[in-house]
């Protein structure tokens, strides 16, 4: 059995568990934290995706910078790619400027 917990006011994610599966998750988090890249964490509802994401962030070189969590399920299908990666404004009407994601 494994548990994930976020302490309310500190935004500190804590992975709790001693199973071999949880040890694998912790080792994977440590490896990912050393890589300077964006990460997409997927999984079923209630599996601790945000806790894992916060652990990666807290152990990374970006820990002093803000962490951005996006609930992709809350964004309509047609807008997800646009919100994450931006779009080129006026693409169908000829060259224009590039709009970046927020």
C-alpha positions in Angstrom: 0.0 0.0 0.0 1.2 3.5 -0.8 0.0 7.0 0.1 0.7 10.4 -1.3 0.1 13.6 0.7 0.4 17.3 0.2 0.9 19.4 3.3 -1.6 22.2 3.0 0.2 25.5 3.5 3.7 24.3 2.5 2.8 22.8 -0.9 5.3 20.0 0.0 4.5 16.7 -1.7 5.4 13.6 0.3 5.4 10.1 -1.1 4.9 7.6 1.7 5.4 3.9 1.3 7.8 1.0 1.5 6.6 -1.3 -1.2 8.9 -2.2 -4.1 6.5 -0.3 -6.4 6.8 2.9 -4.3 10.6 2.6 -4.2 10.5 2.4 -8.0 8.3 5.5 -8.2 10.7 7.4 -5.9 13.7 6.3 -7.9 12.0 7.4 -11.2 11.1 10.8 -9.6 14.8 11.2 -8.6 16.0 10.4 -12.2 13.4 12.7 -13.8 14.3 15.6 -11.5 17.8 15.6 -12.9 16.6 16.3 -16.5 15.8 19.8 -17.6 12.5 19.2 -19.4 8.8 19.5 -19.1 7.0 16.4 -17.8 3.4 15.1 -18.5 2.2 12.8 -15.7 -0.8 10.7 -16.6 -2.9 8.2 -14.7 -6.3 7.4 -13.2 -8.1 9.8 -10.9 -6.8 9.7 -7.4 -3.5 8.0 -8.2 -1.3 10.9 -7.0 -0.3 12.5 -10.3 0.1 15.9 -8.8 2.0 14.6 -5.8 4.5 12.9 -8.2 4.7 16.1 -10.3 5.4 18.2 -7.2 8.1 15.7 -6.0 9.8 16.0 -9.4 9.7 19.8 -9.2 10.9 19.9 -5.6 13.9 17.8 -6.4 14.8 19.6 -9.7 17.0 22.5 -10.5 13.7 24.5 -11.1 12.5 24.1 -7.5 13.0 27.9 -6.8 10.8 28.8 -9.8 7.0 28.5 -9.9 5.4 25.1 -10.8 2.5 25.1 -13.2 -0.1 22.4 -12.8 -2.6 22.0 -15.6 -5.8 19.9 -15.4 -5.9 18.8 -19.0 -9.3 17.1 -18.5 -10.8 20.5 -17.8 -9.7 22.0 -21.1 -11.9 21.1 -24.2 -10.2 18.9 -26.8 -10.0 21.6 -29.4 -8.2 24.0 -27.1 -5.7 21.8 -25.3 -2.9 21.9 -27.9 -3.5 25.7 -28.3 -3.3 26.4 -24.6 -0.2 24.3 -24.0 1.8 25.2 -27.1 0.3 28.4 -28.5 -0.7 29.0 -32.1 0.2 31.1 -35.1 -2.3 33.9 -35.3 -3.9 34.3 -38.8 -2.3 31.1 -40.1 -5.0 30.7 -42.8 -4.8 34.3 -43.8 -1.1 34.5 -44.6 1.9 35.3 -42.5 1.4 36.9 -39.1 2.9 36.9 -35.7 3.0 33.9 -33.3 0.8 33.8 -30.2 2.4 31.9 -27.4 0.6 29.9 -24.8 -0.2 31.6 -21.4 
